[in-house]
Amino acid sequence: MNIQDEVLRILEEALSLKGRAKFFKPETRLLGAVPELDSMTVVSLLTALEEQLGVAVDEDEINASSLATVGSLVEYVRGKLES
């Protein structure tokens, strides 16, 4: 499984990005840069990650740095999958 591709697919679906996620790179900023990613959609995104990738997201673990960029979100998910 390509984790970045899966995260981008989930971002696309959870945020209804209308195809924009295919242009995202690891350095693409998310939190504060993608208007669709607000406090309500963060919950939807995390739920989708849990359900579709089988990771358990603990509220204490997730923070702004985890959602800062595509790369930081991918690394967070990778760490969860490897643990």
Contacts in CASP RR format, 6 or more apart in sequence:
PFRMAT RR
TARGET T0000
AUTHOR 0000-0000-0000
METHOD contacts of the structure
MODEL  1
MNIQDEVLRILEEALSLKGRAKFFKPETRLLGAVPELDSMTVVSLLTALE
EQLGVAVDEDEINASSLATVGSLVEYVRGKLES
3 74 0 8 1.000
3 77 0 8 1.000
3 78 0 8 1.000
3 81 0 8 1.000
4 26 0 8 1.000
4 70 0 8 1.000
4 71 0 8 1.000
4 74 0 8 1.000
6 52 0 8 1.000
6 53 0 8 1.000
6 77 0 8 1.000
7 49 0 8 1.000
7 70 0 8 1.000
7 73 0 8 1.000
7 74 0 8 1.000
7 77 0 8 1.000
8 21 0 8 1.000
8 22 0 8 1.000
8 24 0 8 1.000
8 70 0 8 1.000
9 21 0 8 1.000
10 45 0 8 1.000
10 48 0 8 1.000
10 49 0 8 1.000
10 52 0 8 1.000
10 53 0 8 1.000
11 17 0 8 1.000
11 21 0 8 1.000
11 24 0 8 1.000
11 30 0 8 1.000
11 45 0 8 1.000
11 70 0 8 1.000
11 73 0 8 1.000
12 19 0 8 1.000
12 20 0 8 1.000
12 21 0 8 1.000
12 22 0 8 1.000
13 48 0 8 1.000
14 41 0 8 1.000
14 44 0 8 1.000
14 45 0 8 1.000
14 48 0 8 1.000
15 21 0 8 1.000
15 34 0 8 1.000
15 36 0 8 1.000
15 37 0 8 1.000
15 41 0 8 1.000
15 44 0 8 1.000
15 45 0 8 1.000
16 36 0 8 1.000
17 34 0 8 1.000
17 36 0 8 1.000
24 70 0 8 1.000
25 70 0 8 1.000
26 69 0 8 1.000
26 70 0 8 1.000
26 71 0 8 1.000
26 74 0 8 1.000
27 69 0 8 1.000
27 70 0 8 1.000
27 71 0 8 1.000
28 69 0 8 1.000
28 70 0 8 1.000
28 71 0 8 1.000
29 68 0 8 1.000
29 69 0 8 1.000
30 37 0 8 1.000
30 67 0 8 1.000
30 68 0 8 1.000
30 69 0 8 1.000
30 70 0 8 1.000
30 73 0 8 1.000
31 37 0 8 1.000
31 64 0 8 1.000
31 67 0 8 1.000
31 68 0 8 1.000
37 45 0 8 1.000
37 67 0 8 1.000
42 62 0 8 1.000
42 67 0 8 1.000
46 57 0 8 1.000
46 62 0 8 1.000
49 55 0 8 1.000
49 57 0 8 1.000
49 77 0 8 1.000
50 56 0 8 1.000
50 57 0 8 1.000
53 77 0 8 1.000
53 80 0 8 1.000
53 81 0 8 1.000
55 77 0 8 1.000
55 80 0 8 1.000
55 81 0 8 1.000
56 80 0 8 1.000
57 80 0 8 1.000
61 76 0 8 1.000
62 76 0 8 1.000
65 72 0 8 1.000
66 72 0 8 1.000
66 73 0 8 1.000
66 76 0 8 1.000
67 73 0 8 1.000
END
